[in-house]
Amino acid sequence: MREGMKRTLVALLAGASLFPLAGPPAVAVAPSVARPAAPARYAHSAGYAPSAGFAPEFAPGYAPGDTARTRAAAAGLVPGIPRGPQRPAPGGRLHIEYVPRSEAGHAARSARCTRFTGPFQRQAERYLRRKPDGRQSAGDCRAIRRFQQAHRIAPATGYAGPVTGAVVRLLRARKDPNRAGHCPVRAERTACVDLDRQLMWVQQAGRVIFDPVPIRSGQPTMETRTGTYRIYLRRRYHISNLYHTPMPFAQFFDRGEAFHGVEDDIYEGPGSHGCINLTWSDARNLWYVLKKHDVVHVWGRKPSG
């Protein structure tokens, strides 16, 4: 009960302090690009919380940059994990995979295949058209490593951890993201937010007009609320009065919950304080697709771990 009261208080404070007008409650809705100059380099999202307890059976294969989370855990890092900022990767930011603690040092230093079977082994095998038996083999590891290298997942040792699994889900969704029919088909623009798969896209009249992208929704006890809403406030450069953090390309749809960009790894951490986090570039692109009063439909539940 205490956690529920805390969650309610945070939601009320957000609605009162982030902006002058509160958004409408969830209701059934009847059917009816060059990068701009930013005032500062965004380092964290509003609603992003350090992941001190995230996936305790895993450890980052590489130190994921000089974040608050990295600094807090620095004293307890497994030997062999590089400390300090992450080096820029050709083609963009690295997505840091979580690997067994016993292999974290090895993973950071070596390009050899892992001997471990990851929790998303079967999903990776199926996507890569390998025999989906859920058991690591030398051939499976080579195929998964090539996949990780192509999608900037590090360390690329063939361990099918949660980041590899998330990228596989994203790629599988691109052909037909609404195959299960959870997002209502309307004549108007509808932002579809799938908490189960941690993805969002935009569709109109049954046609996808903004391809699926990864999201980071609310962390445990601060889950993103489900329902059907409309965008009621848009601010290109917003600073949260509650969390004192930047929210670039913020598009509010429910009492303080908004789409907005972040510049840390979208796959890092347990979640936001309720907002839908997107990468900076995805939030910028979404800004030019959605308009005020467009529909937002949120369903599902964020997977644990």
C-alpha positions as CSV (number, residue, x, y, z in Angstrom):
1,M,0.0,0.0,0.0
2,R,2.9,2.3,0.8
3,E,4.4,1.8,-2.6
4,G,1.0,2.5,-4.2
5,M,0.6,5.8,-2.3
6,K,4.2,6.8,-3.3
7,R,3.4,6.1,-7.0
8,T,0.1,8.1,-6.8
9,L,2.0,11.0,-5.1
10,V,4.7,11.0,-7.8
11,A,2.0,11.1,-10.5
12,L,0.2,14.0,-8.8
13,L,3.4,16.0,-8.4
14,A,4.4,15.4,-12.0
15,G,1.0,16.7,-13.2
16,A,1.3,19.7,-11.0
17,S,4.9,20.7,-11.5
18,L,6.0,19.7,-15.0
19,F,3.5,21.9,-16.8
20,P,0.6,24.3,-16.2
21,L,-2.2,22.0,-17.5
22,A,-3.0,18.5,-16.4
23,G,-3.7,16.0,-19.1
24,P,-7.0,14.1,-19.6
25,P,-7.6,10.8,-17.9
26,A,-7.6,7.6,-19.9
27,V,-10.8,7.4,-21.9
28,A,-12.1,5.4,-24.9
29,V,-11.3,7.5,-28.0
30,A,-13.8,7.4,-30.9
31,P,-12.4,7.0,-34.4
32,S,-12.8,10.1,-35.9
33,V,14.4,16.8,-40.5
34,A,17.7,18.0,-40.0
35,R,18.8,17.9,-36.4
36,P,18.0,21.2,-34.7
37,A,20.5,22.9,-32.4
38,A,20.1,21.7,-28.9
39,P,20.8,23.8,-25.8
40,A,22.9,21.1,-24.2
41,R,24.1,17.6,-24.6
42,Y,21.6,15.3,-23.0
43,A,23.1,12.7,-20.7
44,H,20.1,11.2,-18.9
45,S,16.3,11.1,-19.4
46,A,13.7,12.5,-17.1
47,G,12.5,9.5,-15.3
48,Y,15.7,7.4,-15.8
49,A,16.8,5.6,-12.7
50,P,20.1,3.9,-12.1
51,S,19.9,0.2,-12.3
52,A,21.7,-0.9,-9.2
53,G,19.7,-4.1,-8.9
54,F,19.2,-4.9,-12.6
55,A,19.5,-8.6,-13.6
56,P,21.7,-9.6,-10.7
57,E,22.8,-12.8,-12.5
58,F,24.4,-10.6,-15.2
59,A,27.2,-8.1,-15.3
60,P,28.0,-5.6,-18.0
61,G,30.6,-7.0,-20.4
62,Y,32.0,-3.5,-20.8
63,A,31.6,-0.5,-18.5
64,P,28.7,1.4,-20.1
65,G,30.2,4.9,-19.8
66,D,30.7,7.3,-16.9
67,T,27.1,7.2,-15.7
68,A,25.8,7.5,-12.1
69,R,25.1,3.8,-12.2
70,T,28.7,3.0,-13.3
71,R,30.2,5.3,-10.6
72,A,28.0,3.8,-7.9
73,A,29.1,0.3,-8.8
74,A,32.7,1.1,-9.6
75,A,34.1,-0.4,-6.4
76,G,32.4,-3.7,-7.1
77,L,33.2,-4.3,-10.7
78,V,34.5,-7.7,-11.7
79,P,38.2,-7.5,-12.5
80,G,38.9,-7.0,-16.2
81,I,35.9,-4.7,-16.9
82,P,37.3,-1.4,-18.2
83,R,36.6,1.6,-16.0
84,G,35.9,5.0,-17.4
85,P,34.0,6.3,-20.4
86,Q,33.1,4.1,-23.3
87,R,35.1,4.7,-26.5
88,P,33.0,5.9,-29.4
89,A,32.1,3.0,-31.8
90,P,32.1,3.3,-35.6
91,G,28.5,3.7,-36.7
92,G,27.1,4.8,-33.4
93,R,26.7,3.9,-29.7
94,L,27.5,0.4,-28.5
95,H,24.6,-1.5,-26.8
96,I,26.2,-3.2,-23.8
97,E,25.1,-6.8,-23.4
98,Y,24.8,-8.4,-20.0
99,V,26.9,-11.6,-19.5
100,P,27.5,-14.0,-16.7
101,R,29.7,-12.5,-14.0
102,S,32.2,-15.3,-14.3
103,E,32.7,-14.3,-17.9
104,A,32.6,-10.6,-17.8
105,G,36.4,-10.1,-17.7
106,H,36.9,-12.6,-20.4
107,A,34.3,-11.0,-22.5
108,A,35.9,-7.6,-22.3
109,R,39.3,-8.9,-23.3
110,S,38.6,-11.7,-25.8
111,A,36.8,-12.2,-29.1
112,R,36.4,-15.9,-28.5
113,C,33.0,-17.5,-28.4
114,T,31.2,-17.9,-25.1
115,R,30.5,-21.4,-23.8
116,F,27.3,-20.3,-22.1
117,T,23.8,-20.5,-23.3
118,G,22.0,-17.1,-22.9
119,P,18.3,-16.6,-21.8
120,F,17.4,-15.6,-25.4
121,Q,19.3,-18.4,-27.2
122,R,16.2,-19.9,-28.7
123,Q,14.8,-16.6,-30.0
124,A,18.2,-15.8,-31.6
125,E,18.4,-19.2,-33.2
126,R,15.0,-18.9,-34.6
127,Y,15.6,-15.5,-36.1
128,L,19.0,-16.5,-37.5
129,R,17.4,-19.7,-39.0
130,R,19.4,-22.0,-36.8
131,K,18.0,-25.1,-35.2
132,P,16.0,-23.6,-32.3
133,D,17.0,-26.1,-29.6
134,G,18.0,-23.5,-27.0
135,R,21.5,-24.9,-26.7
136,Q,24.7,-23.2,-27.6
137,S,26.9,-24.7,-30.3
138,A,30.0,-23.5,-32.1
139,G,27.9,-22.7,-35.2
140,D,25.2,-20.9,-33.1
141,C,27.8,-18.8,-31.4
142,R,29.4,-17.7,-34.7
143,A,26.0,-16.7,-36.1
144,I,25.0,-14.8,-32.9
145,R,28.4,-13.1,-32.8
146,R,28.0,-11.9,-36.4
147,F,24.5,-10.6,-35.5
148,Q,25.9,-8.8,-32.4
149,Q,28.7,-7.2,-34.5
150,A,26.2,-6.0,-37.1
151,H,24.0,-4.4,-34.5
152,R,26.7,-2.9,-32.3
153,I,26.1,-5.2,-29.4
154,A,29.2,-5.5,-27.2
155,P,30.9,-7.7,-26.1
156,A,30.1,-9.7,-29.2
157,T,30.9,-13.2,-27.8
158,G,27.7,-15.0,-29.0
159,Y,26.0,-14.8,-25.6
160,A,22.3,-14.2,-26.3
161,G,21.5,-12.0,-23.3
162,P,18.7,-9.5,-22.8
163,V,20.0,-6.9,-25.2
164,T,20.5,-9.4,-28.0
165,G,16.9,-10.6,-27.3
166,A,15.5,-7.0,-27.5
167,V,17.2,-6.4,-30.8
168,V,15.8,-9.7,-32.2
169,R,12.3,-8.7,-31.0
170,L,12.6,-5.3,-32.7
171,L,13.7,-6.8,-36.0
172,R,11.0,-9.5,-36.0
173,A,8.3,-6.8,-35.4
174,R,9.3,-4.6,-38.4
175,K,7.5,-6.7,-41.0
176,D,4.1,-6.5,-39.3
177,P,4.2,-4.9,-35.8
178,N,0.4,-5.1,-35.2
179,R,0.1,-8.7,-36.3
180,A,-1.6,-9.6,-32.9
181,G,-4.1,-6.7,-33.4
182,H,-3.5,-5.1,-30.0
183,C,-3.4,-1.6,-31.4
184,P,-6.7,-0.4,-32.7
185,V,-6.9,0.5,-36.4
186,R,-8.2,4.0,-36.9
187,A,-8.4,6.6,-39.7
188,E,-6.3,9.0,-37.6
189,R,-2.7,8.8,-36.5
190,T,-2.2,6.4,-33.6
191,A,1.0,5.9,-31.6
192,C,1.0,2.3,-30.6
193,V,3.0,1.4,-27.4
194,D,3.6,-2.3,-26.7
195,L,5.0,-2.7,-23.2
196,D,5.2,-6.4,-23.6
197,R,7.8,-6.1,-26.4
198,Q,9.2,-2.7,-25.3
199,L,8.4,-1.2,-28.8
200,M,6.4,1.6,-30.3
201,W,5.3,2.6,-33.8
202,V,2.7,4.9,-35.4
203,Q,0.0,3.7,-37.8
204,Q,-2.8,5.3,-39.7
205,A,-5.7,3.5,-41.4
206,G,-3.9,0.2,-41.0
207,R,-0.7,1.4,-42.5
208,V,2.6,1.8,-40.5
209,I,3.9,5.4,-41.0
210,F,6.6,5.2,-38.3
211,D,8.5,1.9,-38.1
212,P,8.9,0.1,-34.7
213,V,11.6,1.5,-32.5
214,P,12.8,0.3,-29.0
215,I,11.5,2.0,-25.9
216,R,12.2,2.1,-22.2
217,S,9.0,2.3,-20.1
218,G,8.4,2.7,-16.4
219,Q,10.4,0.7,-13.8
220,P,8.8,-1.5,-11.2
221,T,6.5,0.5,-8.9
222,M,6.5,3.3,-11.4
223,E,5.0,1.5,-14.4
224,T,3.7,3.3,-17.5
225,R,-0.1,3.5,-17.3
226,T,-2.0,1.6,-19.9
227,G,-5.0,3.0,-21.8
228,T,-6.0,5.2,-24.7
229,Y,-5.0,8.9,-24.6
230,R,-4.4,11.9,-26.8
231,I,-1.3,14.1,-26.9
232,Y,-2.1,17.3,-25.1
233,L,1.2,19.1,-24.8
234,R,4.4,19.2,-26.9
235,R,7.7,20.8,-25.9
236,R,10.8,20.4,-28.0
237,Y,13.2,21.4,-25.1
238,H,11.6,20.5,-21.8
239,I,13.2,20.3,-18.4
240,S,11.5,18.3,-15.7
241,N,10.8,20.4,-12.6
242,L,10.3,17.2,-10.7
243,Y,13.5,15.3,-11.7
244,H,15.5,18.3,-13.0
245,T,16.5,16.5,-16.1
246,P,16.1,17.2,-19.8
247,M,13.3,15.7,-21.8
248,P,14.0,16.5,-25.5
249,F,11.1,16.3,-27.9
250,A,8.6,15.7,-25.1
251,Q,5.1,14.8,-26.2
252,F,2.8,14.5,-23.1
253,F,-0.2,12.2,-23.3
254,D,-1.2,11.2,-19.7
255,R,-0.7,13.3,-16.5
256,G,3.1,13.8,-16.8
257,E,3.9,10.7,-18.9
258,A,5.4,11.6,-22.2
259,F,7.4,10.3,-25.1
260,H,10.9,11.9,-25.0
261,G,14.5,11.3,-26.0
262,V,17.4,10.1,-24.0
263,E,21.1,9.8,-24.9
264,D,22.1,6.9,-22.6
265,D,21.7,3.4,-24.0
266,I,18.0,2.7,-24.4
267,Y,18.6,-0.9,-23.3
268,E,20.3,0.1,-20.0
269,G,18.6,0.2,-16.6
270,P,15.3,-1.0,-15.1
271,G,13.2,1.7,-16.6
272,S,11.9,5.3,-16.4
273,H,9.7,7.0,-13.9
274,G,6.7,6.3,-16.1
275,C,7.6,8.1,-19.4
276,I,8.3,6.4,-22.7
277,N,12.0,6.8,-23.3
278,L,13.3,6.7,-26.9
279,T,16.7,7.3,-28.4
280,W,17.4,10.9,-29.1
281,S,17.1,10.4,-32.9
282,D,13.9,8.3,-32.6
283,A,12.3,11.0,-30.4
284,R,13.3,13.7,-32.9
285,N,11.9,11.7,-35.8
286,L,8.7,11.0,-33.9
287,W,8.3,14.7,-33.2
288,Y,7.8,15.3,-36.9
289,V,5.3,12.5,-37.2
290,L,2.9,13.1,-34.3
291,K,0.8,16.2,-33.7
292,K,-1.2,17.6,-30.8
293,H,-4.5,15.6,-30.2
294,D,-3.1,12.4,-31.9
295,V,-4.1,9.1,-30.3
296,V,-1.7,7.2,-28.0
297,H,-2.7,3.6,-27.2
298,V,-0.6,1.8,-24.5
299,W,-1.1,-1.9,-23.5
300,G,0.8,-4.8,-22.0
301,R,3.2,-5.1,-19.1
302,K,6.9,-4.6,-19.1
303,P,8.9,-7.9,-18.7
304,S,10.8,-8.2,-15.5
305,G,14.6,-8.4,-15.6
